[in-house]
Amino acid sequence: MATTARRGPYFCGIDAAMDVVAGKWKPLILWELHHYGTRRFAELRRGLPGVSEKMLIQHLREMEEDGLVHREVYREVPPKVEYSLTEHGISLNAALTSLGEWGTDRMRRIGAEKVSVDVAGPVR
């Protein structure tokens, strides 16, 4: 883990947790990696419509620094990089499950639409 990881001080556990999931895309990256497993960058980007390349790169770097995501670089031509959840990322995703259930209930309650994502199979 890089030394630039955020380390507080924090007011409470929620403050510390929100520090690593702050931003629109981080919880969605966690969900994508949990739901589909190891993904390449292009697969993540296709699975998260609306995310810019710059924002995805920034969030993945921060999540790697925080120990949530593992980045595996394969030394081949063309270069291949895969992202997966660490045990720490898996445990955070489990902690977010009840928040996701609350959000699903809210979507039903207010009649909100769910974004449909057409996800192609893994790119190899």
C-alpha positions in Angstrom: 0.0 0.0 0.0 1.3 3.4 -0.9 2.2 5.9 1.8 -0.3 8.5 0.4 -3.3 6.6 1.8 -5.6 8.7 3.9 -5.1 8.1 7.6 -7.4 10.5 9.5 -7.9 11.9 12.0 -11.5 10.8 12.0 -14.6 11.6 14.1 -16.0 8.1 13.9 -16.0 4.8 11.9 -18.5 6.2 9.4 -16.1 9.1 8.7 -13.2 6.7 8.1 -15.3 4.5 5.8 -16.6 7.4 3.8 -13.1 8.5 3.3 -12.4 5.5 1.1 -15.7 5.4 -0.7 -16.2 9.1 -1.3 -17.1 9.9 -4.9 -19.8 8.7 -7.2 -17.8 6.0 -8.9 -15.9 4.1 -6.1 -18.9 2.2 -4.8 -19.8 1.4 -8.4 -16.3 0.1 -9.1 -16.6 -2.1 -6.0 -19.9 -3.4 -7.2 -18.6 -4.0 -10.7 -15.5 -5.9 -9.5 -17.6 -7.9 -7.0 -20.3 -8.8 -9.6 -18.0 -9.6 -12.5 -14.7 -10.5 -10.9 -11.4 -9.5 -12.3 -11.8 -6.9 -15.0 -9.5 -5.1 -17.5 -9.7 -1.3 -17.7 -11.9 -1.2 -20.8 -14.3 -3.7 -19.3 -14.7 -1.5 -16.2 -15.2 1.6 -18.3 -17.9 -0.2 -20.4 -19.6 -1.4 -17.2 -19.8 2.1 -15.8 -21.4 4.3 -18.4 -20.7 8.0 -17.9 -17.4 7.6 -16.1 -14.6 9.5 -17.8 -11.2 7.7 -18.4 -9.5 10.3 -16.1 -12.0 9.8 -13.2 -11.8 6.0 -13.5 -8.0 6.1 -13.5 -8.0 8.4 -10.5 -10.4 6.3 -8.5 -8.7 3.1 -9.3 -5.3 4.6 -8.1 -6.9 5.8 -4.9 -8.6 2.5 -4.3 -5.3 0.6 -4.9 -3.6 3.0 -2.4 -6.3 2.3 0.2 -5.9 -1.5 -0.3 -9.3 -2.1 -1.8 -8.2 -3.0 -5.4 -5.3 -5.1 -6.7 -3.8 -4.0 -10.0 -2.0 -6.8 -11.8 0.3 -5.8 -14.7 1.2 -8.5 -17.2 4.5 -7.8 -19.0 3.4 -8.6 -22.6 2.8 -6.8 -25.8 0.3 -5.2 -25.9 0.4 -4.5 -22.1 -2.3 -6.1 -20.1 -3.6 -4.8 -16.7 -6.3 -6.4 -14.6 -8.1 -5.1 -11.6 -9.6 -7.2 -8.8 -10.9 -6.8 -5.3 -8.6 -7.4 -2.3 -9.9 -9.1 0.8 -10.3 -5.5 2.2 -12.3 -4.5 -0.8 -14.5 -7.6 -0.5 -15.2 -6.8 3.1 -16.1 -3.2 2.3 -18.4 -4.3 -0.5 -20.1 -6.6 2.0 -20.6 -3.7 4.4 -22.2 -1.7 1.6 -24.8 -4.4 0.9 -27.4 -3.1 3.3 -26.9 0.4 1.9 -27.5 -1.0 -1.6 -30.7 -2.7 -0.4 -31.9 0.6 1.1 -31.2 2.3 -2.2 -33.1 -0.4 -4.2 -36.1 0.1 -1.8 -35.8 3.9 -2.4 -35.8 3.5 -6.1 -39.0 1.5 -5.9 -40.6 3.9 -3.5 -39.9 7.0 -5.7 -40.4 5.2 -9.0 -36.9 5.9 -10.2 -35.6 4.2 -13.3 -32.7 1.8 -13.2 -29.9 2.3 -15.7 -29.6 -0.6 -18.1 -26.0 -1.5 -18.9 -25.3 -3.7 -21.9 -22.2 -5.5 -20.7 -20.3 -7.6 -23.2 -18.4 -10.6 -22.1 -14.7 -10.4 -21.0 -12.3 -8.9 -23.5 -9.3 -11.2 -23.9 
